Amino acid sequence: MDIFVQQLINGLTLGSIYGLIAIGYTMVFGIIGMVNFAHGDVFMVSAFIALICFLLVTTVFGITSIFLALAIVLVVAMFFTSLTNWAIERVAYRPLRGSFRLAPMISAIGMSILLSNFVQVAQGPRNKPVPPMVTDVIVLMENDGYQVTLAWKQIIIMVLTAVLLGGFWYLVQKTSLGRAQRAVEQDRKMAALLGINVDHTISLTFVIGAALAAVAGVMYLMYYGVANFADGFVPGVKAFTAAVLGGIGSLPGAVLGGLLIGLIEVFWSAYFSIEYKDVAAFSILAITLIFLPQGLLGRPEVEKV
Amino acid sequence: MSDIIPAARDSASAMLSVRGVKTFYGNIMALKGVDVDVHKGEIVTLIGSNGAGKSTLMMTIFGQPRAREGAILFEGRDITKMPTHEIAQLKIAQSPEGRRIFPRMTVFENLQMGASIDGFAHFDGDLERVFAMFPRLKERINQRGGTLSGGEQQMLAIGRALMSRPRLLMLDEPSLGLAPLIVRQIFDAIRELNRTEGLTVFLVEQNAFHALKLAHRGYVMVNGVVTMSGEGRELLERPEVRAAYLEGGRH
């Protein structure tokens, strides 16, 4: 029971990070039907932006309040990551719009390699550590020396994710920006006929996706304390898996898929073998797709016309 | 082409002026040099059989696809190469072929989409007006567009176009899929909007009888070319028009 609760907490934390990244995959797929293979690396870049910013804020500017520092890091990382993703869309994807379907995806793979190699060259191939940021933990239960703990950083991750998702849901469902975004997703030509600037809306999708990935990047850095140029790949693939599991194109699906992948991974590690945790996550994906090809919350392809 | 009578007024004063427009799908020429004028305050209809290029003309006016040759002017301004959303922002609204309702948005959201060009300044009043015209939409206000019947979607497409307070309303086969009674309602509503508010309407129809009765002027399109034009009632009397579009088809 103790282990179960502890793993549940760990799984939800990891799942929150996956969910935040997964939204970027699912939104981009929804609006231009493309798997943005560079998204995981955008997430990795955001972790590095956060790392640099954190060190600057704490050492050069001497800010000692960790929460103030984190808040600044969050804003800065969101801004620069969004800018990066906006530029990537502008340079690598937009010129290929209207070309054959695979072209932007190949371009995305190129951007993925470019980002990770650039960071490798600029920041070095080794893990870059940051000083531990939030170290306090709350002991929830104690049994025979086994403590169930809830770390403050886990609370921060889960609460921030929940708040962000609430705000994001509001943006998509209730504002005219979100309505334009959904309109372009559902019928690009008709949206243009109603005066919606399709290119701007697609750019905006990339900006929002990157901002959420940046939050995930900051949280990842805070949680694990290190960043590495290769960190885009595995979390990126996991988050993509989460998006597919939840039903690609579905925003609640991305969050649900992220939480599930996080939980599967953590529970498998705890009860079976940690070496096979990725195998477990991807196997469940494969099984889900065999029996539920549209994912858990995805819509079936048939639509009344 | 010999049968074209000169437009009642010169083309320079036209609100919408289509001049020698040629549109291609790949290498296939769908519009082979089309001239059409719509003057302010007019109802103009374009009739023709399936595949004549009527809907292609409607979409070409919005630059989807772009005209390869010729020019399209709106209030004297060349819009041939203007981006589609900027054309829409000139307050030209279209209820397009196939209705193109946003399937995963509610009826209300679809109408909101229509109103976004107008900046929601008159939203509540315009909404009431659309609901008065199509009470069925009010009953379905929170239903998703994709779950509506074809006729309801048609009403929604027209309502959405009206929500933008268009200066030029373009309707592509508004009668398609609708019961005759509702077709009559829609046509009455168009006539009413034209008479009371001076709304300019460009109407594409296969239902030639109703369309020509409603319109001030009409054009007949065959295979991407305008073959006849004239006043609506006058076209109705012509034997060629009757033979091709009306016989056996007085809905």
Interface residues (C-beta under 8 A of the other chain):
Chain A: S176 R179 A180 R182 A183 Q186 D187 K189 M190 A191 A192 L193 L194 G195 I196 N197 V198 R299 E303 K304 V305
Chain B: F62 Q64 P83 T84 H85 A88 Q89 A93 Q94 P96 G98 R100 F102 P103 R104 M105 E109 Q112 M113 G114 S116 I117 G146 T147 R160 S164
